[in-house]
């Protein structure tokens, strides 16, 4: 899967239901909406950073982008 803006290769997986390519660590398939079974992550939920986009339910990953929509994190948009 490529970033629609910079065309950089993004880590992705295939949906088990429809075989659509989705971002790695997504909770739902962006093609069919089927829940993605993910491995349980260790860590503190209170330390997670939510996506800067107010309409997205994603979490910022280690690369500094949202795991759901791919948008880069910006402190100005998040209000932090």
C-alpha positions as CSV (number, residue, x, y, z in Angstrom):
1,X,0.0,0.0,0.0
2,X,1.3,3.4,-0.9
3,X,0.7,6.8,0.7
4,X,-1.6,8.8,-1.5
5,X,0.4,12.0,-0.8
6,X,4.1,11.0,-1.0
7,X,3.7,7.5,-2.5
8,X,5.9,6.0,0.3
9,X,5.3,2.3,1.0
10,X,3.2,1.9,4.1
11,X,3.1,-1.3,6.2
12,X,0.0,-3.2,5.2
13,X,-1.9,-6.5,5.6
14,X,-4.7,-8.2,3.8
15,X,-8.2,-8.4,5.2
16,X,-9.2,-11.9,6.0
17,X,-12.7,-11.3,4.8
18,X,-12.4,-9.5,1.5
19,X,-8.6,-9.7,0.8
20,X,-8.4,-5.9,0.5
21,X,-5.1,-4.3,1.4
22,X,-5.4,-2.2,4.6
23,X,-2.9,-0.4,6.9
24,X,-1.2,-2.6,9.4
25,X,-2.7,-2.3,12.9
26,X,-6.1,-1.1,11.5
27,X,-9.0,-2.1,13.6
28,X,-11.4,-2.4,10.7
29,X,-11.1,-3.1,7.0
30,X,-11.4,0.1,5.0
31,X,-13.0,-1.9,2.1
32,X,-15.6,-4.1,3.7
33,X,-15.7,-2.9,7.3
34,X,-14.9,-6.3,8.8
35,X,-13.1,-6.1,12.2
36,X,-9.4,-7.0,12.0
37,X,-8.2,-9.4,14.6
38,X,-5.1,-7.9,16.1
39,X,-2.6,-9.1,18.5
40,X,-3.0,-7.8,22.0
41,X,-0.5,-5.0,22.6
42,X,1.3,-4.4,25.9
43,X,1.3,-0.9,27.2
44,X,-0.6,1.8,28.9
45,X,-3.8,3.0,27.2
46,X,-3.4,6.4,28.8
47,X,-0.1,7.0,27.0
48,X,-1.6,6.6,23.5
49,X,-1.9,9.7,21.3
50,X,-5.1,10.0,19.4
51,X,-5.3,11.1,15.7
52,X,-5.1,14.8,15.1
53,X,-8.1,14.6,12.8
54,X,-11.2,15.1,14.9
55,X,-13.2,12.6,12.8
56,X,-10.8,9.7,13.0
57,X,-10.7,7.0,15.7
58,X,-7.0,6.0,15.0
59,X,-4.0,6.2,17.3
60,X,-0.6,7.7,16.4
61,X,2.0,4.9,15.7
62,X,5.7,4.7,16.2
63,X,6.3,6.4,12.8
64,X,4.2,9.5,13.9
65,X,1.2,8.8,11.7
66,X,-2.3,7.6,12.4
67,X,-2.8,3.8,12.2
68,X,-6.2,4.2,10.7
69,X,-6.1,7.2,8.2
70,X,-2.3,7.6,7.8
71,X,-2.4,11.4,8.6
72,X,0.7,12.7,10.3
73,X,0.4,13.9,13.9
74,X,0.3,17.6,14.5
75,X,0.2,19.1,18.0
76,X,-1.7,22.2,16.7
77,X,-4.6,20.1,15.4
78,X,-4.7,17.9,18.5
79,X,-4.9,20.7,21.0
80,X,-2.1,19.3,23.1
